[in-house]
């Protein structure tokens, strides 16, 4: 196993698909130079898999997706803490 920590940017949109190496472990979420990022422990030698992420603002309605559940990943504070977005990943039930 050849583990390394990589950074991936999260786009500011309701839903996004990010292709991560299989079994990537999300270690940290935060902002860097105004961009939302996740840092993951990955194995560079394995193939990629699509993972579905959602951003929700505080007070926003969250609609459930049949057959999936949301797993909380972390919270981003943007624009001098005036915009707070919560990152979730949808995973099969």
Residue pairs with C-beta under 8 A, 6 or more apart in sequence:
1 43
1 45
2 43
2 44
2 45
3 41
3 42
3 43
3 44
4 41
4 42
4 44
5 27
5 39
5 40
5 41
5 42
6 39
6 40
6 42
7 32
7 37
7 38
7 39
7 40
8 18
8 20
8 37
8 38
8 39
8 40
9 35
9 36
9 37
10 16
10 18
10 29
10 36
10 37
10 38
10 53
10 55
10 76
10 87
11 36
12 36
12 55
12 85
13 55
14 54
14 55
15 52
15 53
15 54
15 55
16 52
16 53
16 55
17 50
17 51
17 52
17 53
18 50
18 51
18 53
19 48
19 49
19 50
19 51
20 40
20 42
20 48
20 49
20 51
21 40
21 42
21 43
21 44
21 46
21 47
21 48
21 49
22 43
22 46
22 47
22 48
22 49
23 43
23 46
24 40
24 41
24 42
24 51
25 40
25 41
25 42
26 38
26 39
26 40
26 73
26 74
26 89
27 39
27 40
27 41
28 38
28 39
28 74
29 36
29 37
29 38
29 39
29 73
29 74
29 75
29 76
29 87
30 36
30 37
30 39
30 74
30 76
31 37
31 76
31 77
31 78
34 78
36 76
36 78
36 85
36 87
38 73
38 74
38 87
51 89
52 89
52 90
53 73
53 87
53 88
53 89
53 90
54 70
54 87
54 88
54 89
54 90
55 76
55 85
55 86
55 87
55 88
56 62
56 85
56 86
56 88
57 83
57 84
57 85
57 86
58 84
58 86
62 70
64 70
65 90
67 92
67 93
68 90
68 91
68 92
68 93
69 90
69 91
69 93
70 88
70 89
70 90
71 88
71 89
71 90
71 91
72 86
72 87
72 88
73 87
73 88
73 89
74 86
74 87
75 84
75 85
75 86
75 87
76 84
76 85
76 86
76 87
77 83
77 84
78 84
78 85
